[in-house]
């Protein structure tokens, strides 16, 4: 793979590299790691790639890698949101499949343009909605699809963090509160969109409308850092989505609870190897990763025996494994793609507009 972004000081670039290479199916061989050619070369040294393949700009990477017999097979985009559209369109136009960090783009209009470009190219495109890669998230999805809970009635998904409760200092914080780089949504676009995707992914249901209350709690902040959103799903189920980056003491507390007519289900990102099912009769079943209780998809995405915890990097790696399978001509139906990205951008756009206008219940439209 060739990487766009992920230069000195980046968090997510090294995560992508580690995850992609975990199963030894993919290797980082090239990149434009920074808009500054010197910093790009420095990052290339850190990643241990051929210095000649740490490029100074995207055009040089695409033209050079396309001409090499051992050139990159695909491009991964790990830049701030505002660069997702131009980088993805350029890569697709040059004949490179793309896997991108979420969200799809900075705005819904850009997402529509990129979805059109993906469709016109006919090339694979995927998004790293990381939490869909956890084995027990896939197990939860499979069990709900098989009717374990009956008809879904209620969905509660929470994503609390506390790292932006004070001034946004440092490279990773600064771009996330900058509308020019992050887009119209702050917290809603950074982590709220993960919660939204998880709710739709696990339930198999689409959100039809929402009621949003987004706020910038830290004085002077231009983008939201605290979000409360009521959801209604296509089957009539109700939902609550809470996302915040000002909850002091919280780290990465993503949690989803789903309740149906026959039972309930709970999964927590900070305890990812356990899935809890509740029955109407008062009994609860605890399902653990790495055991014989898992269905085929979750079992294939589990690398270690029970009691040997897997987590964030392995979930990320599962998405890369899926993408490698697609590049070889196979299928990976659970891999998030352009449709997921477009729906997620529609969620951000609708929530931001509806909250600002105090519009009440608002249809989610693409």
BELJORA-V585509 format. One record per run of one state. SS is the DSSP state (A for helix, B for strand, O for the rest). FROM is the first residue (numbers start at 0). LEN is the number of residues. If there is no record, write none. Layout:
# BELJORA-V585509
ss = [SS,SS]
from = [FROM,FROM]
len = [LEN,LEN]
This chain:
# BELJORA-V585509
ss = [O,B,O,A,O,B,O,A,O,A,B,O,A,O,B,O,A,O,B,O,A,O,B,O,A,O,A,O,B,O,A,O,A,O,A,O,B,O,B,O,B,O,B,O,B,O,B,O,B,O,A,O,A,O,A,O,B,O]
from = [0,1,5,11,21,29,32,36,47,50,53,54,57,67,73,78,80,93,96,100,107,121,124,127,129,133,134,145,151,160,170,176,178,182,186,203,206,215,225,233,237,244,254,260,262,268,270,279,283,288,295,300,311,327,337,357,361,363]
len = [1,4,6,10,8,3,4,11,3,3,1,3,10,6,5,2,13,3,4,7,14,3,3,2,4,1,11,6,9,10,6,2,4,4,17,3,9,10,8,4,7,10,6,2,6,2,9,4,5,7,5,11,16,10,20,4,2,3]
